[in-house]
Structures are given as structure tokens and as C-alpha cells.
Amino acid sequence: MNYRDTLEKIIAHGWTNFKRNSYLSIGTTGVMTLVLLLFAGLMSLNFISTKIVESLQDKVDISVYFKTDSTEEEVMLIKKDLENNSLVKNVSYISKDKALEDFKKLHAGDPLIQESLAELSENPLQPALNIKAVDPTKFGDIVTFLEGNKFRSFIDKINYYENEAVISRVQSITSGVRNWGLIISLLLALVAVMVTFNTIRLTIYNQRNEIEIMRLVGGSNWHIRAPYLIEGSLYGILAAVVTLVIFYPVIFLISPKLSILIPGISLMGYFFSNAIQFVLLLLIIGILLGMASSAIAIRRFLKI
């Protein structure tokens, strides 16, 4: 019971310090809120870029075109070898007839092409295999495997499918933005620590007489120091709450527009389905920032 009473008094003292320095508290909370908002923004960017890259990667494959005189049995031999390769996710076979059918559907609205196809005496298209990799970075290894295959003589050409260059570009941009965002977040976190540090320092200075009295009446180091740690934690908790109040309405507004621009991506769905983890993460970061700042100030200015 005594321990509980002591803890309640420490928390109450910390809350009193927090309220007493109202203007400083607002400024400190504001800086911490900027840090947490930037962190939330980086999480959003990471989610969006990951989904874009996954979508593009799903469209990338290798197309292997065979000589027009190759038989289906010869194509199947290479298909079987590819299916036994651990780098290959799946292989689909497109026969000459299927390729012609798809070509006609693709150009159904072009009468000139349709007329040209009708005049052909035989199917000019080649049978092909479309190959998807387990890891898109391993396409080069799959091409090397095909180039060295014992049935290479059946193959006319090997093409990388569309979007490979786009994926590399998106990954590069995403990596750059993520790295710069992390640097800015760390700089803002440092500013937040410095601001909170100065706030706690001023609190300690303003309460120097109270601290001296507590020393004289036998107050323990824990009783004197703990309220300032509580005060720092309160800055972090309030900053996390303000961040949530700002962030969720913003993603609620922009998520539908983002879904129109990039189909299949629901920013709102992601943050609502992971709301508990997200809220806890913000609270933990906020509290750690506040307590770390307070601990530094206590260590430097509170001589007990």
C-alpha cells in the first residue's frame, strides 16, 4: 500500500510539473509531435513503396521464344528443367495457336491487322514460355541457366519482360527517400531531446528550493528524480496522442484518392488493421524520447 501511495505521489508531482510549465510543455510536445508525425509518414511511404514494387514485380517475367519449327515436346523438355529449378516460381506455356489467338484479341479493333492475319497461309508466331522468378533479382541467373541448357538449340531468343527497369528505379527512389527520411527523423529526434532536456532543466532550476527541502527531510534520490522522468514521459504520451489525432483523419481523407491513383493500395486499411501496434509504437517512441531527455537533464543538473 505504501509503495502504491508513493507511486501515486510521484506521478502526481510529475503531472504538476507538466501543468506548471504550460508554455514550455506545449512547445516540447509540439516538437515531439513533429518527430512522431514524420515517423508515421515514413511508415506510410514504406507501405506504399513496398506495395508498388510488389505489384510491378508480379508483372515481370522472362519470355523465351522458340524457333517456329520447334515441337511442343521439345518446348516441354525445357519447361520441365525450369520447373525443377529452385529459382523459378512458375512456368506457363503459350502455344503458337494461343499466341495467335491472344494477338487477334489484342488487336480486335484494328481492321488492317485483322485483314493481314486473314491473308496469312500459316501462323507466323512462335511458341513461348513465360517464366516468373521466386526472387526478381535472380532473373539474370535464370537467363544464365537457359543459355547453358542442353536444349538451347531449340530457343530463338530470350527476352526480359516489361517493368524490370521501372522496378529498379522505384527501389532506388524508395531507398533514397527512406534514407533521407530516417536522417531527418533522427535530426528532429535530437531537437526533441534537446528541447525536452532544456524544459526539464528549467523545471529543476525553478524547484531548487523544493528539492533542497526534500533533501533535508530525508527524501530518497528516487523520490526526487522520478517526478522529472514522469514529466518527460508525459510529453511523449501527449505527443503520441496529438500525432494520432492528426494522422488518422489525414489518412482517412487521402486513402480513397491514393486508391484511385494506385489501385490495390489501401493506406487506411493498413493503419486501421494495425492500429494497436501503431498506437503502441508511437507511445513507446514518445515515452522513450521524453524519459531519455529527462534522464540526461537529471544526470547533469540534479546533484543529489
N, C-alpha and C positions, 0 to 999 in steps of 0.2 A: 504493500500500500504506500509506504514511504517512497519507494522507488517511482511509483506511478505519480505521486504528488510532485516529486522533484522534476520528473519529465514534463509534467503539465506546466510547472512554473518556468522551466527553461523555454518551452515553446511559446508561452505567453510573453516572456521577456523578449524573445526574438520577434514576435509579432508586433510588440510595442515599438521596438527599434525600427521595424519596417514602416509602421504608420508615422512615426515621429519624423522621419526624413522623407516626407511625401514627394517633394520635387526631385530629390536625388533618386528616390525609388522609381519614379516614372521614367526618368532618363535612363537608369540602369536597365530597367525592364524593357524599354524601347530598343536598346542596343542588342540585348539578348534575343528579343523577338526577331530582329533583322537576321541574326545568325541562324535561328531556327527556321525562318521562312526560306532563307537561301538553301538550307539543308533539305527542306521539303521540296523546293524547286528542283534540286539536283536529283532527288529520288524520282520525281515526275519525269525529268529528262531521261534518266536511265531506263525507266519503264518504257517510255515511248520509243527511244532509240533501239532498245532490245527487241521490241515487237516489230519494228520496221525491218531490222536486219533479219529476224527470223522469217518474216514474210517474204523478203527478197531471196533469202537462202532456199526457201521452199520451192522457188521458181527456177532455180539454177540447176542445170544438169549438163551432161555431156551427150552430144548426139554423134553416134557412129553410123556413117553411111557406107553401105556395102555396094560392091560392083553389081551392075544390073543383071549380070548372068549368075550371080550367087544364088544357090538354092536355099530354101528355108532350113533344111537340115544343117547346112554349113553355118548359117547365122545362129542356129540353136546351140552349136558347139561352143561358140564364143560366149553366148548368153549363159550357158551352164558354168563356164570358167569364171565369169564375172560374179555370178550368184554365190560362188564358193569363196570369193574374195571378201575378207573381213572389212575392207574399206568401203564396200558397196552396200548401200541401203536397199535399193531395189532396181530392177531392170525391166523395162517394158519393150515389147517387140512391136514394130509397126511394119506391116507388110506393104508391098507395092500397091496392092488394091486399096488398103486402108489409107495409105498416104495420098492416093489419088482422090479418094472419097472426101478426105479432110480438106484437100486443096480446093475441090469443087465447092464445098460448103463455105469455105473462107472467102471465095470469090464469086459467090452466088449472084451478087448484084452487078457483076461486070460481064456484059454480054460478049465483049470482044474475046475475053479469056475463055468463056464457055464455048464460043464458036471454034476457037483454036483447038481446044481439047477434043471437040467432036470430030475434027478433021484428022486427028492423030490415028494412026493404024495400030499403035501399041502404046502401052503405058511407059512413059519416059522416066518416071520417078523411081527412086532407089529404096530398097528395104532399109530399115534403120533400127538401132537400139537406142533408147533414151535411158541414161544412167544417172541415178541420184546417189550422192555420197553420204555416208554416215556423218562425216565431218567435211564441210565445204572447203576447208583449207587443204584437203587431201586430193583435190581433183588432179593436180599435177602427177601424183603417184599413180592414180588410176590410168591416166594417159600413158605414163611410162610402162605400166603393166600391159596395156593394149598394144603399144608399139613393139613390145618384146614377145607378144603372144605367138604361139606356133601357127595359129591360123591367120596371121597378119595379112597374108596374101589375098584374103577374101575382102579386106577392108579397102574402101576407096579413099575416105577421108574421115578425120576425127575433128569435130568442132566443139568448142565450149559454147554452152548455150548463153542466152542473153542474161544481163544483170550482174555478171561477175564483177565487172569494173565498178558498177554502181554500189555493190555491197562493200567493196574495198574502200570506196570513197566515203560511204556512210560510216563505216567503222572508224576510219581515220578522223572524220569530223567529230564523231561522238567521243572518241578518246581524247581529242584536244579540248572539247568543251568540258568534259568531265574533269580533266586535269586542272584546267584553269578555274573551274568552279570550286574544286577542292582547295586550291590555293587561296581563292577569295574567301572561302568559308573559314579557313584556318586564320587568315588575317583578321576577319571580323570577330572570330572567337577570341583572338588575342586582345582586340579592342574591348570586347565584352568583359574579359578578365580584368583588364586594366581599369575600366570604369567601375566595376564592382569592387575591385581592390581599393580604389580611392574612396568609394562610398563607405565601406566598412572602416577604413582608416579614419574618416571624419567622425563616424559614429563612436569609435573608440576614443578619439580625442575629446569629443563633446561629453563623454561619460567618464572621463578620467577620475572625477571626484567620486562617482558611484563605485567605480572599480576599486579605488583606494579604500572606501568604506567596507566593501565586501572582503577585501584582504584583511582588514583589521578585525572583522568579526569572525574570521576563520573560514571564509568561503573557499572551497576547493578550486583548483585550476579548471576542472571540468565545468563547475557552475559558472565560472567567469567566462570561459571561452565558448561554451556550447551555444548560448543565445546568438552569437555572431555567425556561427555555422548555420543555425536555423534561419537567420535573416538572409544569408546568401542563398539558401535553398528556396526560400520564398520568392526571391527574384526569379529564379529559374522556373519554378512552378507557374508563377503568374505569366511569364514569357511564353511558356508552353501553351497555356490556356488561350492567351491572346493570339498566338500563332494558329491554333485550331479554329478559333472564331473567324479569323481572316481566310485561312487556307481552304476550308471545306466549302464555303459559299463560292469562292473563286473557281474551284474545280467543278462545282455544280453548274456554273454558268458556261465554262469553256469546254467541258467534256462533250456536249452534243455537237458543238461546232468542230471540235477535233475529230469526232467520229465521222462527220461528213467529209472532212479533208483526208483523213486516213481511216478508211473502213476497217472494222475489226478491232479497233483500239478503244477501250472504254476506261478513261482515266478515273472517272467517278466510280465505276465498278471495282477497279483495283484498290482504291483507297478506302472504299466502304467495306469491301470484303476483308481487308487487312487493317481495319480501324483500330482494333485493340492493340495489335503490335505497334502500329504507327503512333498511337497516343502514348503508349508506354515508352517508346523510343525517344520521343520528344521530351517527355518528363524526365527521363534518365539523363539525357544530354543537358537539359536545363539545370537540373539539380547538381550534376557534376561540375558544370561551369561555375555555378554560384558557390558551391562548397569549396572548390579549388581556389577561387578568388579570395574567399573569406579566410581559408587556411593560410594562404600566403600573407595576407594582411595581419592576421593574428600572430603569426610567427615573427613578423618583422616589428610590429608596433605594440603588441601587448606583452610587456615584460612582467611576468609573474613567476 
